[in-house]
């Protein structure tokens, strides 16, 4: 890249956690979301790095195998991966297209018991993660890696604003909840969450002054309703400094970003908008497209690089380049 994007400036991945963990509990939170609790010595020390929106990369067992790839940090602090015979896993990359790897938000960590909760959406369409999680039971194993993100990739709760406005669908609900739990008391927060119906609503805990509006799409397919975009447009805009956080499907993310920047005049640093998924595309296909865009932009200016990422619902200036989608 001839002119380095600000999101990449000085960035080097540092791995805090790497190893194989075992499922100790699996519980249905709602009809379409299941919580998997992982336990393992590999998680020791994770509390030192815990933060809202923390991403963990999960390595799933390949077809025909019970054991997942085993990530580990060698003596030179380099991530390596042991794999079952005949199985290959691509080298670690922020833009991983590996069919056995997915990234999810860590929902909650309990250091005293070395337990990590991860909440999964149960998609109707077949998929690596959702297929595995439907039948996951105590004793099943996953590879787990947690690593740092660029300094600019701060969670919503770490931003300075008078009012925070958050938009999410089910895929981003765990990330939204980690932010709500981390806001300081007396913080003003408006949150809009799209789900199927009332059965998908979850209890919200926060020390902040939070008003949550649940948007029900009913029989409509996810990623087709425009409910979150309408909520953004219909909102009576708060006074003072506003920070907007929107994580959802690519169509809604793109339209919300266009609205807040072009019509509301919001500037870089006052919002974080990210596409967590794309309707009709598998995660491997979506990540492959991200990689394609990055490579095609490598010789262009930072502005062209930013615009190319915005075309697929991301922005290096937010910056969220290194964050993988869920599901």
Buried (B, 14 or more C-beta within 10 A) or exposed (E): BEEEBBBBEEBEBEBBBBBBBEBBBBEEBBEBBBBBBBBBEBBEEBEEBBBBBBBBBBBBBBEEBEBBBBBBBEEEEEBEBBBBEEBEBEEBBBBBBBBBBBBBBBBBBBBEEBBBBBBBBBBEEEBBBBBBBEEBEEEBBBBBBBBBBBEBBBBBBEBEBEBBBBBBBBBBBBBBBBBBBBBEEEBBBBBBBBBBBEEBBBEBEBEBEBEBEBBBBEEEEBBEBBBBBBBBBEBEEBEEEBBBBBBBBBBBBBBBBEBBBEEBEBEEEBBBBBBBBBEEBBBBEBBBBBBBBBEEBEEBEBEEBBEBBBEBBBBBBBBBBBBBBBB
